[in-house]
């Protein structure tokens, strides 16, 4: 008899087989959680082989990052304690924890990082779990939150009823909103190590100029990876796609001003379609106002490849 509702005999057999294959691999902290075999089986449609692979990767991840001892041994750096905008709000209607992360003000490039990061991350997420991820623009999200979370649990600025004692809807007494991190906490990239590498492409950008590097992707599902740094300050970067030779390029990573003074900029994009992908670097509009005639860019782009 299964401990879980609506589980068939065949599904229970898959759960038991996953347990048999992996139980000796679990850490002592994980052993009391019997549901882990059910959760990984369900997330991967009770395919034992896939569930075992993903569970072993998860266990390896926990070991590598010392997840089992992080609550007792980990001390966050001062910058994270002061400026990390992650907040516990309360619980949803099913009793699950709700957290709010206000990262927009911490880094103006959050949107482009999310766009690129999620395109990669979604390839590792099981389809049933991916279906639960909802992404909203400027409308519709408040109504969606209230379907899942009682209004008395939500701050007013998120569509709920909670306020500060003085009526402030931003709830600053218990919500840490994102804010700019002082430069004193920055890690400065003064050595410019990328420019010293033998396999990088050296590009000189003058006022109003643009350089494009094209890559032909012949197999859908491969990944395009790039890394670049500037000598002085910032540059504009974008990624576009052209299916056929005479088509107008379609922007897939919008043009963004990137500052690599503190560290090289890295990116990874999954190429879902066959065609030509164009990496572009161009002049920042205010280059002239800074009295800089040229910007020197060191760019390394890895040919499209499959992730293992």
Secondary structure as GFF3:
##gff-version 3
##sequence-region A 1 308
A	DSSP	alpha_helix	9	22	.	.	.	ID=ss1
A	DSSP	three_ten_helix	23	25	.	.	.	ID=ss2
A	DSSP	alpha_helix	28	31	.	.	.	ID=ss3
A	DSSP	alpha_helix	35	43	.	.	.	ID=ss4
A	DSSP	alpha_helix	48	64	.	.	.	ID=ss5
A	DSSP	three_ten_helix	67	69	.	.	.	ID=ss6
A	DSSP	alpha_helix	70	73	.	.	.	ID=ss7
A	DSSP	alpha_helix	78	83	.	.	.	ID=ss8
A	DSSP	beta_strand	86	91	.	.	.	ID=ss9
A	DSSP	beta_strand	97	101	.	.	.	ID=ss10
A	DSSP	alpha_helix	110	121	.	.	.	ID=ss11
A	DSSP	alpha_helix	127	130	.	.	.	ID=ss12
A	DSSP	alpha_helix	141	148	.	.	.	ID=ss13
A	DSSP	three_ten_helix	151	153	.	.	.	ID=ss14
A	DSSP	three_ten_helix	156	158	.	.	.	ID=ss15
A	DSSP	three_ten_helix	183	185	.	.	.	ID=ss16
A	DSSP	three_ten_helix	193	196	.	.	.	ID=ss17
A	DSSP	beta_strand	201	206	.	.	.	ID=ss18
A	DSSP	beta_strand	210	217	.	.	.	ID=ss19
A	DSSP	beta_strand	222	230	.	.	.	ID=ss20
A	DSSP	beta_strand	234	242	.	.	.	ID=ss21
A	DSSP	beta_strand	250	259	.	.	.	ID=ss22
A	DSSP	beta_strand	265	271	.	.	.	ID=ss23
A	DSSP	beta_strand	275	282	.	.	.	ID=ss24
A	DSSP	three_ten_helix	288	290	.	.	.	ID=ss25
A	DSSP	beta_strand	294	305	.	.	.	ID=ss26
###
